[in-house]
């Protein structure tokens, strides 16, 4: 059956408020099952790692369960390929320090102008520290899609690393990461994918994509504030880890510096259990005939995200129309209805010369939450020539949003345009 937003919204306690959350690219609301897991952990299992007593054993067992569930969510080969940390940015900086030992002065790395700065600055600083060359991949200003010709030119330099986003947190563009990874590997490069913005919107399969590393943050997909890093086991096993001396050399904990946020890891398990429910409730029709690659929990996750993708395309269509109906409004990114599979329901726009901050403040008066600025996608607003003009307004829906909420957003934008 198609995804039913009424049933979905019952799972999110914050949605009792009358305001409309279209600020989701900056962080989604947390699902009840995640909150329950956090509370349960803090009351029943709150203990540090590897103790000789019951609560420590129970804590370790729950963390192992969460790690295994996350591996299934992105179809990693084994739980040891999942590393937990503070957030995607911190994990990426940490990984870049380890990767610095593999590169030599004069070698090349590749970044894109479509990325969040968390997938740019760590690599620029790595290049600065190690004397590397940086090749920039451009994007098409007219529709916000990555310029694959620019990528191919960069790959001619035989880079050691290609860092690319799964989807743009500013414009909503979904990049062809399978194709990009294959091209990069043929050029001899490792591939790091920032999946923070994509994770709440579609299925991830790291083995099918073939990437070497992938990072995301659970607070962007209905869970607590924490980050997750995937790395191929053979790479992580041989990669040097910066850690304290008593810490284990075993995976994955050799990269998990200090005491982790155990209650957040418990909350992540609750979030992933919610996705299992989504798959059982709404995703079965999308898996006939079933994909032979997936069984059990990985299949449920793919069914869940398939249902989300189908529902969100209607939200994208409605959001684009609501903005285009307002005279003077300009959308940055894909608006072609035939290409909605290449975008998330995240849109960046401007309304004439009106400051994006003013629009966001006015929408707040109508109970509509949206973002303004550059969203740490600094290269995007620079490339579009609007960084010094306040960037854009960003409206971003997820599967708990409704068409009625989008209509309310459209009315608010029309009021602001008239005023």
N, C-alpha and C positions, 0 to 999 in steps of 0.2 A: 504494500500500500504506500501511497505517497506520504512524505513527511508531514505530520500534523503539528503545526506550531503551537496549538493550544496544549497538546500533551507535552510538548517539549518545554514550554514556558513554566509548567508546573514544577519542573526540576530545578528551577533557578530562583532561590529566595529573593534576590535583589529585584526581581522583576515585579514585585508587589508595588513598587513605586510607580507613579503615574508618568514620570519622565520617560523619554525615549532614548535608549542607548544606541547611538550611531557613532560612538567614539571607539568602537571595538578594535580597530587596528592598533590602538595604543594599549589595549588590555581588555580582555573580555570579562564578563561577570562569571563568578565561580559557581559550579554546579553543586547541588545539595549533597550528592554522594561524596564529593571531595571534602566538603566541610565536615561531614560525619566521620570520615576517615581521620581527618586532622584531630578532631576532638577525641575520638577513640584512642588515637595514638598517645596524646598528651595525658590522658587519664590512665590508660591501661598498660602501655609499653614504654613509657618515656625513660630511656636509658642510653648510655653510650655504647660504643661498638666493642664486640668480642669480650664481654664480661663473662664470668663464671657463674652467673645467676640468671634467674628465669626471665626477668624483664629485658635484659640485654639479649638473651637468646631470641625472645619474641620480637624484639626490635630488629635484629639482624634478619630474621625470617621474613618480616614484612617488607624490609628494604629489598631483599632478594626477589620477593614476589612482584614488587613494583618494577624492578629492573627487567624481569622476564616479560612482564606485560608491555613495557615500553619497547622491548626488542620485537615483540609481535606486532606492535602498532606500526613500526616502520619496516617490518620484515627483515630485521637483522638476522644474521646466521646464528648468533649466540648472545646470551645476556651479558657476557663479559665485554661486548663491544659497546655497551652503554655506560657513559660516564655522567655522573650528576655534578652539578655545580651551582653557583650563585645565580648566574644568568648566562645567556648566549654570549654577551660581550666579554665577560670575564673569562669564560671558557675559551673563547677564540684567542684572546691575548695570551692565555696560558699555553695553548697549543702552538701559537706562533713562536713562542720562546723555545719550545722543544724542536720545532721544525727548523729553527735557525741553525741548528747543528748539522743539518743536511745540505745546506746551500753554501756556495762559494762566491766570493766577490766577482762581479761582472756577469753573474747569471741573471735570469729574468723571471719575474712573476707578473701575473695578469690580474687586473681588477676591472670592474665595470662602473660606468657612471650612472647605472640604474639602481645601484645597491644602497642599502642602509650603511651608514658609516661604520657600524660594527663589523662589516665585512670589507672595509676599505682601510681604515686607520691601523688596525693591527698589522696588516701586510705592508703598508707604507712605512711604518716604524721598523718592521723587520728589514725592509729594503735599505732604510737609512742606516741601521745598525750594522748590516752585513755588506753594504756597498753593492746592492743589487740594482738592476734596471727594472723600471716599472712600465708596463704596456697597458694603456687604457682602452677598453672596449666602449664604443659609443652606443647611443640608442637613437632611434628615429623620433625626432621631435614631434612629427605630425601625428603619430599614434602611440608613442610610448613603448614600442617594441624594441628589443635588443637588435643591434646591427650585426648580423652574423658575418657579413663581409669584413667588418672591423675586427671581429673575433678571429677570423681566418688569417688576417694580416698579422695579428698579434701572435698567433700560434706558429707562424713562420719563424719566430725568434726562438723556437724550441724552449719554452719556459719550463721551470721546475714546478710551478704551482699556478692553477687557475682558480680564482675565487669568484663565485657567481651566486646570485640569489635565485631561489626557486620561484619567488614572486616578489614584485615590487611593493613595498609597504606604502609608497607614495602614490603610484598610479594604478596599482592593481594588476599589472601585466604578469602573466604566468610565462616564465621562460621555458624553452624546450630543453630541459636539463638532461634528458637522455641523449639527445643529439650532441649537446655541448660536451658532455662527459666523454662520449665516444671520440669526438674530434680532439679533445684535450689529451686523452690517453694515447691516441695515435701520434701526437706530437711529443709524447714522453712526459707529460705533466701529471702531477697529482691534482685532484679536484676536491675543493672544499665548497659545500653548498650551504648557504644560509636559508633555512626553511622556516624561519620564525613566522613570517607573514602567511606562508602557504598552509602551514599545519592545520589550522582550523577549517580550511576550505576544501581539502581534497586528500586522496589517498597518497601515501608515501611508501615506496618500495626501494630501499637502498640497494638491494641486490639486483633488481631489474635495471635501475638507473646506472649502477656500477660505480657510484662515487666512492671516494676514499674516506671522506669525512662529511658529516652533515650535522648541523646544530639547530636547535629550536628552543623555545621557552614555553613552559606549560601555562603561564598566565595569559598567553595569547590563544590558548585552546581550552579555556574554561576551567583551569586549575590554579594552583597556588604559584607564587612568585619563586621560580627556580629555573635553571637551565639544564639542557640535556645535550650531550655531544655523542655522536656516533663516530666510531672509527673502525676501519677494517682490522680484524684481530692481528694479522701478521704485521701490520704497520705499527699498531699500538704496542705490541709485544716488544718490538725492537727499538721503539722510540724512547729517547731519554726523557725521564720525568723529573721535574724540579719539585722536590719534596723534602720533608724533614727526615733525618737519618733513621729513626725507629720505624718509619712507615714501611708497609709491605711493598715488595717489588712486584707483587702479583697484580694482574688485571682484575677489575678496572680500578681498584682502589689506589694504585700507585699514582694516578692522576687526580684523585679526589683529595685535595690538600685540606688538612684540618678536619674538624668535626663537621659533618654535613648537616643540612637542615632536615632532620629526620621527619619532623611532622609534615613538611612540605612534600617529601618523598611519599609519605603515606597518603597525602592528598592527591598526588599524581596517580596513585593506584585507584583511588575513588573516581577520578576523572576518566581513566581508561575503562573502568567498569561501566561508567555512563555510556561510553561509546559502544561497548558490547550491547547494552540495552537498545541503543539506537539501531544497531545492526539487526538485532532480533525483531524489533518492532516495525521498522520501516524499510529495511534493506533487502529483504529476501527476494522481492520481485526483480531486483536488479542483478541477481546472480543466477539467472536461468538461461542457458545451462551454467552451472558453477564453473568458475575459473579453476582449472586443475592445479594451478600453482598454490592455491590457498585452501586450507582446511582448518576447522576448529576456530580458535580465537582470531588468528590472522584473517580468516574469511569474514568473520563478523565485523572486524574493523574496516575491511575494504567495502563491505555492504553498507556500513554506516556512512562512510565518507562518500560513497556513490549517491546515497540518498540526499546527503547534504549538498553535493554539487548540483544535483538536479533541481532542488528547491531554490538554491541561491541564484541560479540563472534567471529565474523569475524576478528575484529581488534586483539583480543587475539591470534587467530590462526596465523595471519600474523606476529605479533611481535615475537612470540615464534620461528617461522621458521626462521625469519631474524637473530635472535641471534644464533640459533642452527647451521645455515649455516656457521658461522664464526669459524674456528678452534681455539681451546683454550678457547672459551666462555663457561661459566657455569651459568645456571639459578638456582636461589634458589626459590623453590616453585613448584606448580602444573604445569606440562607440558603435562599431559595425555589429549588428545583431547576429550576423553569420559567424562571428568570431568570439562569442561570449564564452566559449570553452577555453579561450586563451586569457581570461581575466577573472579576478575575484570581484565580489560586489563592493569594492573599494574604489571611490572616485575622488579625483582632485579637480577643483574648479575654481574659477574666479568670476565675480560679478562686476563687470565694468571696471571702474577704478576704485571701487569700494574696498577698503582694507579687509583682508580675510579675518583679522581679529575682531573687527566690528561686526561682521556677519556672524561669527561664532557667539559673540556676546548677545546679539539680538536673538539668535536661535535659542539661547539659554532662557530668554524671557518666555519663549513659547514651549519650554520644556523639552527641547531637542538638544542633545549633547553631540557636538562635532568638534574636530580638531582644526587648528590653523597653524601655519608656519611651514617648516621644512621636514618635520618628523624625523630628524637626524639623517634624512636622505639629502644631504647638502649638495651633492653633485647633480641631483635631479633639478633642483630649483635654480642652481647656477646655470645649467645647460639650457633651461627654458627661459633664462633671462628675467626671472621674477624673484630671485633671492632678496634683492634690495627693495622689493615691493611688498614684502610680507609673506611671500610664498603663495600658498593656496589654502582653500578650505578643503578639508578631507572628511568625507562621509563614508562610513564603512559599516556594512551590515553583516550579520552572521545568521545562522539558521534559527536562532530564537527571535529574530525580528520578523515583523509581519508586513504585508502589503498595506494595511491600514496605517502603520507607523510611517511607511515611506510616503503615503499620501499626506500625512500630517507634516512631514518634512517639506514636501513640495509646497504646501500652503504657506508654511513659514517663510520659505525662500521667496515666494511670490509677494508676500507682504513686505518683506525687506526691500525687494526690487521696486515696489510701488512707492515706498517711503523714502 
